[in-house]
Amino acid sequence: KKVQENLKINIIKVSPFLVEDDMKKLDNYFNDKKEKRIDIDKLIPVIAKFSEIKDKDKLREELENIINHRGDIFDEDRKNLAIEELFNNENVSYIEKRIEKWEEVIDEGVKILFKKGKVSMEYSEDIKFLIRNFGSYMVITKDIAIPHAESSENVYGSGVATVVLKHRVKFPGNKNVKILFFLSSKEKKDNLKIIEKILIILEKFSDKLTKVKDEKKLLNLLAEIKIEVKDNGKDKQ
């Protein structure tokens, strides 16, 4: 409780496995925080008083995009794009050497986001702070973790990265981890939607991912996953 007061954040208790009820709980929380939509039709007459409107429909469309969809990355196309980026080779690191400390793995994942200009390296300390103070709740199931932290001055934009270890590393609570999906975002709700997508993918590919033993097999599997993500995106169009 003392840590919560110092951070000045709300804490929502969920299962480490993020079951359906937990996702609903999180969805309800973030839905309550959503900004109210602005009625574009009420704006247009005001604009017309001070300027000539040549194409009212086009103006309405542009205002809708600017005002009511600013920062909204939750449409299917952009969610799928974020997931595809998660499995792009340039955003993936396969580590063969044995790493003894979980903190080093966090550094490796954040380094990918740092190179992409999404975070500063201090973001690594943000994640470590949460794990040290709240435990390994980011380890969502056996072998798999989704490290991320609250939006802060150390986050510059939305980013994703994947780290796959040849040798498991032990997190606090005696939890072994082999695969880590790193997220960064300026908006807390952005991470939730991407986590939902990751969980869906893991239902089909978690066993294959945890059994990967070399970088070549990992790259082949990533290609398979990207095809699956694209196909799912087409099905929803």
Protein Blocks (a to p, Z undefined) as FASTA:
>chain_A
ZZmmmnopacddddfklpaklmmmmmmmmmmmpccdddfklmmmmmmmmoccfblmlmmm
mmmmmmmmgoiakbfklmmmmmmmmmgfklpccdfbdcfblklmmmmmmmmmmmnopacf
klmmmmmmmmmmnopmllmbghiacddddddfkbgbdcddddddfbdcddehiiacfbdc
ddddfbfklmmmmmmmmmmmmmmmmmmmmmpcbfklmmmmmmmmmmmmmmmmmmmZZ
